[in-house]
Amino acid sequence: MLCREMEHSSSRSCDDTSSPRLVLGEWVPWVDILETKDKLLIKAELPGLEAKDINVSISGDILTIKGEKEKEEEEKDEHYHYCERYCGFFHRSFRLPVAVQSDKLERAFKNGVLKITLSKA
């Protein structure tokens, strides 16, 4: 029973509030991919970043989001008791579920959320 509860708690749902995952020393932001009648929407949680820190590219049917969150330098008289915030390089690539017009990529960044809108081909 404990194993089943652990399996259940490790699966991610839309209302999961856990922090981004760490994979091989890199943090991996949470991403949602949604489809409407004529668009594909990608939303990525990237708190603490600015739009200039994020690169989005499409090659064939692969969308890539990457960037880096700089580590804050510890001040001379500061001592961390907890250090749970993530920093460093991130990279996410996805095979797009439908054909898109890659030249019509729109992106918006607000409140730490990158929203990418792609028109379907």
N, CA, C and O of each residue as an XYZ file, in Angstrom:
484
protein
N       0.817     -1.191      0.000
C       0.000      0.000      0.000
C       0.861      1.255      0.000
O       0.552      2.205     -0.720
N       1.920      1.287      0.778
C       2.803      2.437      0.824
C       3.412      2.691     -0.545
O       3.523      3.844     -0.962
N       3.812      1.636     -1.258
C       4.380      1.796     -2.596
C       3.359      2.423     -3.541
O       3.709      3.288     -4.344
N       2.100      1.993     -3.453
C       1.050      2.554     -4.301
C       0.855      4.043     -4.007
O       0.693      4.847     -4.926
N       0.871      4.408     -2.709
C       0.722      5.813     -2.339
C       1.902      6.632     -2.856
O       1.718      7.766     -3.298
N       3.117      6.068     -2.805
C       4.297      6.768     -3.307
C       4.204      6.934     -4.820
O       4.544      7.993     -5.349
N       3.743      5.890     -5.526
C       3.565      5.996     -6.967
C       2.548      7.083     -7.302
O       2.751      7.883     -8.215
N       1.449      7.097     -6.545
C       0.405      8.088     -6.788
C       0.924      9.492     -6.525
O       0.645     10.408     -7.300
N       1.676      9.677     -5.443
C       2.158     11.016     -5.113
C       3.224     11.486     -6.084
O       3.449     12.690     -6.204
N       3.887     10.573     -6.782
C       4.923     10.994     -7.718
C       4.372     11.311     -9.090
O       5.077     11.896     -9.912
N       3.122     10.937     -9.361
C       2.538     11.265    -10.657
C       2.019     12.693    -10.605
O       1.477     13.123     -9.587
N       2.182     13.432    -11.703
C       1.849     14.848    -11.729
C       0.467     15.049    -12.327
O       0.127     14.454    -13.350
N      -0.319     15.886    -11.685
C      -1.619     16.262    -12.217
C      -1.638     17.773    -12.408
O      -0.707     18.466    -11.998
N      -2.699     18.284    -13.030
C      -2.784     19.717    -13.316
C      -2.811     20.571    -12.053
O      -2.447     21.745    -12.104
N      -3.231     20.015    -10.931
C      -3.272     20.821     -9.714
C      -2.068     20.576     -8.805
O      -2.078     21.001     -7.650
N      -1.063     19.918     -9.291
C       0.145     19.650     -8.519
C       0.903     20.949     -8.295
O       1.127     21.703     -9.242
N       1.301     21.223     -7.058
C       2.006     22.457     -6.755
C       3.463     22.203     -6.390
O       4.115     23.081     -5.825
N       3.978     21.032     -6.699
C       5.356     20.741     -6.359
C       6.310     21.570     -7.210
O       5.923     22.117     -8.243
N       7.543     21.655     -6.768
C       8.521     22.482     -7.462
C       9.035     21.792     -8.720
O       8.840     20.588     -8.893
N       9.692     22.552     -9.602
C      10.248     21.949    -10.813
C      11.216     20.822    -10.475
O      11.841     20.823     -9.415
N      11.329     19.880    -11.371
C      12.176     18.720    -11.160
C      13.639     19.054    -11.411
O      13.951     19.967    -12.175
N      14.513     18.332    -10.781
C      15.940     18.421    -11.056
C      16.351     17.138    -11.756
O      16.086     16.041    -11.263
N      17.001     17.277    -12.908
C      17.439     16.125    -13.678
C      18.910     16.325    -14.004
O      19.278     17.274    -14.696
N      19.755     15.421    -13.497
C      21.192     15.479    -13.763
C      21.761     16.868    -13.517
O      22.539     17.376    -14.325
N      21.376     17.482    -12.404
C      21.923     18.772    -12.032
C      21.291     19.961    -12.730
O      21.641     21.102    -12.428
N      20.375     19.729    -13.650
C      19.665     20.809    -14.319
C      18.230     20.828    -13.805
O      17.653     19.779    -13.515
N      17.662     22.015    -13.695
C      16.251     22.078    -13.325
C      15.408     22.007    -14.581
O      15.806     22.471    -15.649
N      14.249     21.424    -14.431
C      13.365     21.180    -15.564
C      12.020     21.841    -15.261
O      11.269     21.351    -14.418
N      11.706     22.958    -15.946
C      10.441     23.642    -15.648
C       9.226     22.838    -16.098
O       9.290     22.062    -17.052
N       8.110     23.043    -15.383
C       6.848     22.410    -15.738
C       6.302     23.047    -17.005
O       6.423     24.256    -17.203
N       5.703     22.232    -17.858
C       5.162     22.701    -19.134
C       3.792     22.072    -19.369
O       3.582     20.895    -19.076
N       2.857     22.872    -19.902
C       1.559     22.382    -20.357
C       1.506     22.585    -21.869
O       1.944     23.620    -22.370
N       0.975     21.610    -22.595
C       0.758     21.739    -24.035
C      -0.726     21.513    -24.280
O      -1.272     20.462    -23.945
N      -1.376     22.522    -24.875
C      -2.821     22.479    -25.106
C      -3.091     22.669    -26.590
O      -2.327     23.331    -27.292
N      -4.174     22.088    -27.055
C      -4.549     22.225    -28.457
C      -5.972     22.762    -28.555
O      -6.876     22.296    -27.862
N      -6.152     23.748    -29.427
C      -7.482     24.248    -29.736
C      -7.780     23.886    -31.189
O      -7.008     23.169    -31.826
N      -8.889     24.380    -31.703
C      -9.286     24.070    -33.066
C      -8.210     24.450    -34.085
O      -7.958     23.694    -35.023
N      -7.566     25.621    -33.910
C      -6.597     26.081    -34.905
C      -5.240     26.488    -34.336
O      -4.409     27.030    -35.064
N      -5.003     26.237    -33.057
C      -3.735     26.641    -32.447
C      -3.198     25.557    -31.508
O      -3.931     24.692    -31.029
N      -1.892     25.644    -31.270
C      -1.222     24.832    -30.265
C      -0.634     25.817    -29.259
O       0.066     26.755    -29.639
N      -0.920     25.603    -27.973
C      -0.450     26.501    -26.923
C       0.497     25.754    -26.001
O       0.209     24.636    -25.575
N       1.621     26.370    -25.696
C       2.592     25.806    -24.772
C       2.788     26.826    -23.667
O       3.057     27.995    -23.943
N       2.656     26.400    -22.420
C       2.869     27.272    -21.271
C       3.958     26.654    -20.407
O       3.872     25.487    -20.026
N       4.981     27.444    -20.101
C       6.099     26.962    -19.287
C       6.285     27.874    -18.081
O       6.316     29.098    -18.217
N       6.408     27.274    -16.909
C       6.643     28.040    -15.690
C       8.132     28.312    -15.556
O       8.932     27.386    -15.420
N       8.503     29.597    -15.594
C       9.904     30.003    -15.533
C      10.067     31.165    -14.558
O      10.463     32.259    -14.961
N       9.767     30.939    -13.278
C       9.844     32.031    -12.311
C      11.277     32.525    -12.126
O      12.236     31.755    -12.176
N      11.388     33.829    -11.912
C      12.691     34.420    -11.657
C      13.488     34.745    -12.907
O      14.612     35.238    -12.813
N      12.922     34.478    -14.078
C      13.604     34.775    -15.333
C      12.970     35.983    -15.998
O      11.875     36.412    -15.635
N      13.678     36.518    -16.974
C      13.141     37.563    -17.826
C      13.065     37.003    -19.233
O      13.739     36.024    -19.555
N      12.243     37.625    -20.077
C      12.060     37.140    -21.445
C      13.393     37.021    -22.180
O      13.573     36.100    -22.978
N      14.322     37.929    -21.927
C      15.613     37.903    -22.619
C      16.464     36.685    -22.239
O      17.422     36.365    -22.943
N      16.130     36.006    -21.144
C      16.881     34.839    -20.671
C      16.411     33.539    -21.313
O      16.974     32.479    -21.041
N      15.373     33.608    -22.172
C      14.716     32.403    -22.688
C      14.834     32.354    -24.207
O      14.559     33.338    -24.894
N      15.246     31.202    -24.721
C      15.345     30.990    -26.160
C      14.329     29.928    -26.563
O      14.250     28.866    -25.947
N      13.549     30.226    -27.611
C      12.559     29.282    -28.135
C      12.887     29.042    -29.604
O      13.084     29.992    -30.362
N      12.946     27.767    -30.011
C      13.223     27.456    -31.413
C      12.412     26.235    -31.838
O      12.010     25.408    -31.019
N      12.186     26.152    -33.157
C      11.506     24.997    -33.746
C      12.389     24.470    -34.861
O      12.847     25.221    -35.722
N      12.618     23.172    -34.831
C      13.350     22.503    -35.900
C      12.526     21.282    -36.303
O      12.428     20.311    -35.554
N      11.938     21.345    -37.494
C      11.038     20.264    -37.903
C       9.825     20.252    -37.008
O       9.107     21.248    -36.918
N       9.580     19.113    -36.329
C       8.441     19.027    -35.415
C       8.877     19.057    -33.952
O       8.129     18.632    -33.071
N      10.092     19.563    -33.690
C      10.625     19.647    -32.329
C      10.675     21.100    -31.871
O      11.307     21.940    -32.512
N      10.008     21.387    -30.766
C      10.054     22.702    -30.132
C      11.041     22.615    -28.974
O      10.986     21.676    -28.180
N      11.942     23.590    -28.876
C      12.923     23.615    -27.794
C      12.824     24.936    -27.041
O      12.769     26.011    -27.637
N      12.803     24.826    -25.725
C      12.831     25.982    -24.833
C      14.079     25.811    -23.974
O      14.260     24.771    -23.341
N      14.944     26.833    -23.951
C      16.132     26.722    -23.115
C      16.549     28.083    -22.606
O      16.138     29.117    -23.133
N      17.361     28.065    -21.588
C      17.855     29.298    -21.000
C      18.633     29.008    -19.741
O      19.006     27.867    -19.466
N      18.871     30.053    -18.985
C      19.642     29.893    -17.755
C      19.169     30.908    -16.719
O      18.936     32.078    -17.026
N      19.036     30.434    -15.500
C      18.705     31.301    -14.378
C      19.973     31.465    -13.561
O      20.524     30.496    -13.038
N      20.425     32.700    -13.459
C      21.664     32.993    -12.756
C      21.522     32.741    -11.258
O      20.474     32.996    -10.665
N      22.579     32.245    -10.672
C      22.615     32.035     -9.224
C      22.878     33.361     -8.546
O      23.748     34.126     -8.962
N      22.121     33.626     -7.502
C      22.349     34.837     -6.725
C      23.583     34.637     -5.870
O      23.769     33.585     -5.258
N      24.417     35.648     -5.836
C      25.631     35.572     -5.026
C      25.288     35.826     -3.564
O      24.499     36.713     -3.240
N      25.892     35.035     -2.695
C      25.685     35.201     -1.262
C      26.434     36.448     -0.806
O      27.605     36.639     -1.135
N      25.747     37.286     -0.049
C      26.380     38.487      0.496
C      27.362     38.092      1.592
O      27.252     37.013      2.174
N      28.293     38.943      1.861
C      29.374     38.666      2.806
C      28.860     38.250      4.191
O      29.407     37.336      4.807
N      27.816     38.917      4.675
C      27.317     38.636      6.027
C      26.098     37.727      6.048
O      25.402     37.651      7.060
N      25.830     37.032      4.939
C      24.676     36.136      4.879
C      25.112     34.683      4.998
O      26.166     34.290      4.497
N      24.275     33.891      5.676
C      24.496     32.449      5.794
C      23.166     31.769      5.504
O      22.167     32.057      6.163
N      23.141     30.874      4.528
C      21.907     30.179      4.183
C      21.592     29.111      5.217
O      22.469     28.349      5.624
N      20.331     29.063      5.640
C      19.832     27.969      6.463
C      19.141     26.953      5.564
O      19.192     25.751      5.823
N      18.505     27.432      4.520
C      17.900     26.585      3.495
C      18.249     27.197      2.148
O      18.316     28.417      1.998
N      18.463     26.347      1.196
C      18.738     26.821     -0.163
C      17.981     25.893     -1.114
O      18.548     24.931     -1.634
N      16.702     26.186     -1.337
C      15.842     25.311     -2.126
C      15.524     25.880     -3.502
O      15.035     25.147     -4.362
N      15.783     27.150     -3.738
C      15.484     27.738     -5.043
C      16.490     27.226     -6.051
O      17.670     27.055     -5.743
N      16.014     26.984     -7.251
C      16.831     26.385     -8.283
C      17.459     27.466     -9.155
O      16.948     28.581     -9.257
N      18.559     27.116     -9.771
C      19.221     28.019    -10.706
C      20.021     27.160    -11.679
O      20.149     25.949    -11.500
N      20.548     27.799    -12.694
C      21.358     27.093    -13.670
C      20.651     26.931    -14.991
O      19.604     27.531    -15.232
N      21.233     26.117    -15.843
C      20.761     25.899    -17.205
C      19.522     25.007    -17.217
O      19.404     24.091    -16.403
N      18.602     25.275    -18.138
C      17.472     24.378    -18.374
C      17.291     24.203    -19.869
O      17.682     25.053    -20.669
N      16.687     23.079    -20.224
C      16.491     22.724    -21.635
C      15.326     21.760    -21.699
O      15.356     20.714    -21.050
N      14.291     22.091    -22.474
C      13.155     21.186    -22.691
C      12.894     21.119    -24.175
O      12.831     22.154    -24.838
N      12.742     19.932    -24.707
C      12.380     19.735    -26.112
C      11.161     18.831    -26.179
O      11.027     17.887    -25.400
N      10.268     19.135    -27.126
C       9.029     18.391    -27.279
C       8.774     18.122    -28.750
O       9.002     18.985    -29.598
N       8.307     16.938    -29.045
C       7.810     16.649    -30.390
C       6.380     17.190    -30.425
O       5.530     16.778    -29.636
N       6.131     18.103    -31.337
C       4.812     18.718    -31.421
C       3.792     17.693    -31.910
O       4.076     16.947    -32.847
N       2.620     17.645    -31.299
C       1.623     16.619    -31.636
C       0.904     16.863    -32.965
O       0.256     15.957    -33.489
N       1.009     18.070    -33.509
C       0.381     18.411    -34.783
C       1.337     19.276    -35.588
O       2.254     19.884    -35.035
N       1.120     19.329    -36.893
C       1.935     20.199    -37.754
C       1.562     21.656    -37.484
O       0.387     21.991    -37.339
N       2.591     22.526    -37.418
C       2.368     23.942    -37.139
C       3.071     24.799    -38.186
O       3.927     24.325    -38.932
N       2.690     26.055    -38.218
C       3.367     27.037    -39.064
C       4.474     27.663    -38.217
O       4.229     28.622    -37.485
N       5.676     27.129    -38.313
C       6.759     27.554    -37.413
C       7.143     29.011    -37.591
O       7.715     29.611    -36.681
N       6.837     29.599    -38.756
C       7.155     31.007    -38.973
C       6.137     31.937    -38.310
O       6.308     33.155    -38.338
N       5.087     31.381    -37.717
C       4.060     32.188    -37.053
C       4.055     31.947    -35.542
O       2.999     31.944    -34.910
N       5.239     31.746    -34.973
C       5.378     31.538    -33.535
C       5.179     32.864    -32.808
O       5.828     33.860    -33.127
N       4.288     32.868    -31.843
C       4.072     34.041    -30.992
C       4.443     33.652    -29.579
O       4.132     32.553    -29.119
N       5.118     34.574    -28.886
C       5.463     34.289    -27.499
C       5.170     35.496    -26.633
O       5.321     36.644    -27.050
N       4.745     35.200    -25.410
C       4.481     36.239    -24.417
C       5.035     35.738    -23.094
O       4.996     34.539    -22.818
N       5.544     36.632    -22.288
C       6.103     36.259    -20.997
C       5.547     37.211    -19.953
O       5.772     38.420    -20.010
N       4.812     36.646    -18.994
C       4.191     37.461    -17.961
C       4.140     36.672    -16.658
O       3.764     35.500    -16.642
N       4.520     37.328    -15.576
C       4.449     36.735    -14.234
C       5.136     35.376    -14.156
O       4.644     34.468    -13.486
N       6.273     35.233    -14.840
C       7.034     33.995    -14.764
C       6.506     32.856    -15.613
O       6.971     31.724    -15.482
N       5.536     33.134    -16.486
C       4.983     32.094    -17.351
C       5.221     32.491    -18.809
O       4.805     33.559    -19.257
N       5.899     31.604    -19.531
C       6.104     31.782    -20.964
C       4.940     31.122    -21.682
O       4.645     29.950    -21.448
N       4.272     31.877    -22.562
C       3.168     31.329    -23.342
C       3.568     31.407    -24.812
O       3.830     32.488    -25.338
N       3.613     30.251    -25.465
C       3.948     30.156    -26.878
C       2.678     29.749    -27.618
O       2.010     28.786    -27.240
N       2.354     30.485    -28.669
C       1.181     30.181    -29.486
C       1.639     29.881    -30.889
O       2.356     30.674    -31.500
N       1.228     28.734    -31.404
C       1.569     28.310    -32.757
C       0.298     28.025    -33.539
O      -0.596     27.327    -33.062
N       0.227     28.575    -34.749
C      -0.913     28.280    -35.619
C      -0.707     26.910    -36.248
O       0.404     26.568    -36.654
N      -1.778     26.127    -36.329
C      -1.699     24.824    -36.970
C      -1.520     25.001    -38.469
O      -2.008     25.965    -39.058
N      -0.812     24.051    -39.078
C      -0.599     24.106    -40.534
C      -1.855     23.701    -41.256
O      -1.881     23.682    -42.487
